[in-house]
Amino acid sequence: MRLATWNVNSVKARLPRLLDWLAGTAPDVVCLQETKCPDGAFPVAEVGELGYEVASHSDGRWNGVAILSRVGLTDVTVGFPGEPGFPQPEARAISATCAGVRIWSVYVPNGRAVDDPHYAYKLAWFAALRDALEPEVAAGRPVAVCGDFNVAPTDADVWDPALFATSTHVTPAERAALAALRDLGLSDVVPTPMKGPHPYTYWDYRAGMFHQNKGMRIDLVYASAPLATTVRAAYVDREARKGKGPSDHAPIVVDTDPPAVDTP
């Protein structure tokens, strides 16, 4: 299975690029974030021509997540039990079973600033996600949690840690929330970078940050043991960040040989 995750920063604005990328990269399953597209307006027909089924969860203004699959798409679940809101639950999580693998596409709240209520919301959201994932991982099934986590796991995942010392995305509490997910039995599938030593996945649009490779690794793939042990390769597709009108994130592509698992 070729699995990918990509914060597209508006599926409508990025549709030609998305379609070209799907045709050229040929992932079996794609997790998208920040689709910013009402479910009824998602380009189902366009991606369907490339063989993909779609499960989408979006209110059309901000946020929005989706799963595209050409290897089956069943047991679709929007959100998760206990998911907190701000004040109402937002379109930040969707999960489905694809070829026996439980796939999650998540868009973790940004947090904004450490003293902002959105930061407390972010930590609460992480805690609820952990609770939702625990029984799935404990059941011993292949699980992949993919998306924009809005946290850099280590200082090596930030181009200049000193600049972020008082900001979100690098705080001990956020990193502890990631560690709590890993403690369930999930492994961080670290991709190979296409430039430099760091597999950054996000670069701000401003001030030539991308060309200077001043980025962050905040898009992640967390895999349960039955899936993680079958990973053959993983890379950041930096080429997708180039050219006219890209997303500010690059996709991660993971190649696996998951074991055959009966769908529950």
N, C-alpha and C positions, 0 to 999 in steps of 0.2 A: 504494500500500500504506500502510495505517495501522499503524505499529509502536509498541508500548508496552512499558515495563518497569516493574515494581513489586515492591518488597520488601513482601510482604503480612504478614510476621510472624505466620505460622500460617494456612494456607488454610482449616482447619476453623473457627477462631475468626472468620475474616473472610469466610466463604462467602456469607452474604446480601449483604454489601456488595460482594463481588467480582462476584456475579451481576448485581446492579443496575448496577454500573459497566460491565460488559461489554455489557449490553443498551443502556445509554445512550450509551456512547462508541463502541461498535462497532469496536474495533480488529481488524485482520486477523490480526495475530500479537501475542502477549503473552508476554513473558519474566517469570517469577515467581521470586522468591528467598525464602529462609526459609519454605519451605512447611511444614516440620515435620510432614510427613504421609507415612506409609509408602506406597510406590508402589501397593500393592494397595488402599489406602483412599482414594486420591485421588478427588475427586468427579467422575469421568469422565462419569457419566450426566448430572449437573446441568449441566456446561458443554457437554456434547454436545447438550443441548436447544437451546442457542444457536448450534449449528453448528460447535463447536470439536473438533478432534482434540487429543489430549494426549500429550506425551512427558514423563515425570517421572523424577527421580532423587533419591531420599531414603531415609534410614535411619529416619526417623520420629521422631527425638529432637530433633535440632538441624539447622541448615542446611537443605538441600533446595532444588532448583531444578526448574523445569519450563518447557516451551514449549507454548503453546496456539495453534493455527492453524486458520483456516477457509479457507486458500488452499493446502492441501497440507502434508504433513509426512513427509519422506522422509530417508533416510540419517542416521538418528538415531545420535549417538555420545555415550556417557556418559563423562564425564571426558576426559582427553587423555593422550597418551604422555608419560611422564616426570613425571606429576603427583606432587608430593611429598605425604606424609601427616603426621599428627601423633598417633601414629606411622604410622597407616594412612591411605590416601587417604580423603577425606571427600566427601560429596555436595555439590559446589560448582560443577560445570560440566556443561552439557549443550548439544549443538549439533544442528542439523537444517537441512535445506534446505526453504524455504517459498517457493513461486512463484519459484524460481531464485535466491533470496537465501540465503546461508549465515548462519544466525542462531545466536548464542551467548547463552546465559543463564548469567551467572557471579555467584557470591557469594564475593568475595575474603575470605580470613581477616581477622579484626579486628586482630590484632597485640597487643592487650591493653596492653602497656607496652613501652617501648623496650628495657628490660633483661630482658624476658620471652622464653623460647624461642619463643613464638608469633609474636613479631616477626620473628625469623630465618626461621621457617616462611612467614610472609607474603611476605617478599622472595623466597624460593626459589620459592614458588608463582607469583608474578608472572613470574619469569624463565622458568619452565617454560611458562607460558601464552604468553609471547612466542614461544618456540620452536615451539609448536604452531600459532600463528596465522601465522607467517612464510610457510610455503608457500601457504596459502590466499590471503593478501593478494597475494603475489608472482604468483600465477596470474592476477591481474587480474579476479577475480570480485567481485560485490557481496557484501560481508561486513558484518555488524553485530554488534558485541560489546556486549551490554547487561547492566546489572545494578548491584548494590551493590558498588562498588569499595573502599569503606571508606578512601578517600583524597580529601581536598579538593584539587583541582588547584592552586589559588592561594590567597593570603591573602584575596582578595575572596570566596572561596567559604566563608568561616567568619565567623560573626557577630562574634566577638571573637578575632582571631588570638593576642593576648597570653595568653589563657586556655589556649591549646593549645600554647604554646611548648615545653613539655617533654613533650608527649604524642604518641601515635601519630596517624595520619591527616594530619599536616602536615609530617612530617620530610623533609629533603632526599632521603633514600634512597627513601622511598615515592613522592615526586613524580618522582624520576628513573625509577622503575619505570613510571609512567604515560607519561613522555616516551619511554621505550624502546618502548612500544606504538605511540605516535603516529609514531615514527621508521620504523615498518614501512610507513607510508602510510595510517594511520588518522587521521581527523579527529574532534575532539570536537564533537559536535552539541549546542551550548549552547542549552537551551530558554529560552523567554520566561517570566519569572515572572508570577504572577497578583497579586502584592502586593510593592511595594517594588522596589528596583533589582537584587536578587540572586535568582537562580533556585535557592533552597534546595530540597532534596528531603527533608531529614531534620530533625526537631525532637524533642528529648528529651521524654518524657511529663511530666517533672517541672516544677514551678514556673512553669506557664503559658508555657513556652518557645515553643509554637506561636503563641499569641495575641500574643506580643511579637515574633514573627518572628525569634527567636534560633535560627537553624538553620545547616545546613551543606549544601553540594552535594557529595554523595558517591555518588549514583546517576548513572550516566553512560551515554551512547550513543556508542560509537566506530564510525565507519563508514569503509569503504574508499572510495577515490575514485569508483569507478563508482556507488556508492550515495550518497555525500555530495553529489555534484554535482546530485542529483535531489531533495534535501530542499526542500520547499515551506514547511514550518512545523514548529515544535516548541514545546511548552509544558509547564510543570509543572502538573498538575491538582491544585491546592491544595485544591479543594473536596472531594476524596476523603480529605483528612486531617481534615476537620471531622466534627462529630456524635459520636454515641455509639459507643464501641468501635472507633476507627480503628486502622490501623497507624501506627507512628511515622514512616513514609515516605509520600511522595506519588508517584503514578505520573508518568512522563514519556511524552508522546505525540508521535510524530513522523510527519508525513505526507510521503510520498515518491512519486515516479513512477519506480520502478526500471526500467532497460532490460530487455527480454526477454533472458534468458540460458538457454541449454540446460543442463539439469541433467546433471552428469557421471554 
